[in-house]
C-alpha cells in the first residue's frame, strides 16, 4: 500500500509557528504531526506500506530530508512531489500521480485520530468520518442503511448529515482515482478556482464504486493554536507505548505532573510542569509554572507562568503573560 500525504499548504492559521517550518512538522508530544499521522495509518493497516508520497511546497532540502527519514523509519520508500499553486485537494493529490497505483490511502496532514479499527483492503473505498455538532463547517456524507455512502456535500447550509469527512481516504485502485482526478482538471470542473476531491468521489460513486464509512474514536485537529494545544493534551492522555520522559532530562528541584513529554537533554529547575505539557529537546526551564502547553526545541524559559500556550524553537523568553503564542527565533523579556 502507498500513503499519499498532501501537505503543501502555508498553514496561515498557525502563524507565527508556520513562518519557519510547515505545519505538519510542528511537534506534538515530541513527534511531528505528519509522523504521528503516518504511524497511525501504518498501525491500522493490515497491508504493508511500501511508499509514502509527500506533496509539498518549496520547503527546502532540510524538510525533505526529514520527511524521507520518517518514511524510512517505517520501512517505506519516500517520494517527494510538489504543488506550486493552491489549486485544491484534487489537484494536490494528482501532483503525486506516479504513486497513484494499487492500494492507496490519502491522508491530509493537518489531522490526527484515535481509532481501534483495522483497514479492510478489499473495500472499493473507505472514507473516514466523525460525528460533529456543527456539520456546516465540514464536508459531510450521507449513507444508506448498510453504511454505503450515497451523497457528498461540502459545508451544507441545511442539515444533511453530521458525519464529517476527517481527511483520510482509502482507495483499492489508485490508478482509477488518478483518472478521475485528471478528468476534473481536463474538463475544468472546479469551484472558486480549486479542483475538489469530493467531485471526483461523487463521479466515482455515480459510476458504481461503493464507498463505505470508517469511523474513528476521536478526531484531533491541528488547524490553529488552541486546537493544537488540545491535541497535544489528548495525545499525552492516550499514550500507551511511548516513553514520555527522556533519560537524559535533568529534573532539579522541580515537580512534573503527568502526563508530560520531556525531550532529550532538557533541564528543568525550580519549576512545576504539567499536566499536559510537551517540552522539546535541549530546552531549559527555570523558576516557572507551565500547564497545558507545547514548547518546541532549543528554547530557554525563565520566570514564567503560562497555560494554553505554544512556544517555538530557539526562543528566549522571560515573560509575564498567562497565555502566549510565540514563533521560532524570538527573544522576549
Secondary structure, DSSP 8 states (H G I E B T S, - for coil): -EEEEE-----GGGTTTTSSS-GGGSEETTEEHHHHHHHHHHHH-SS---EEEEEE-S--HHHHHHHHHHHHHTT-EEEEEE--S---HHHHHHTTGGG-SSSEEEE-TTEEEE------TTSSEEEEEEE-S-GGGSEEEEE-TTSBEEEEEES-SS---SEEEEEEEEES-HHHHHHHHHHHHHHT--BTTB--HHHHHHHHHHTT--EEEEE-SEEEE-SSHHHHHHHHHHHHHH-SSS--B-TT-EEES-EEESSEEE-TT-EEES-EEESSEEE-TT-EEES-EEEEEEE-SS-EEES-EEEEEEE-SS-EE----SS-EE-SS-EE-
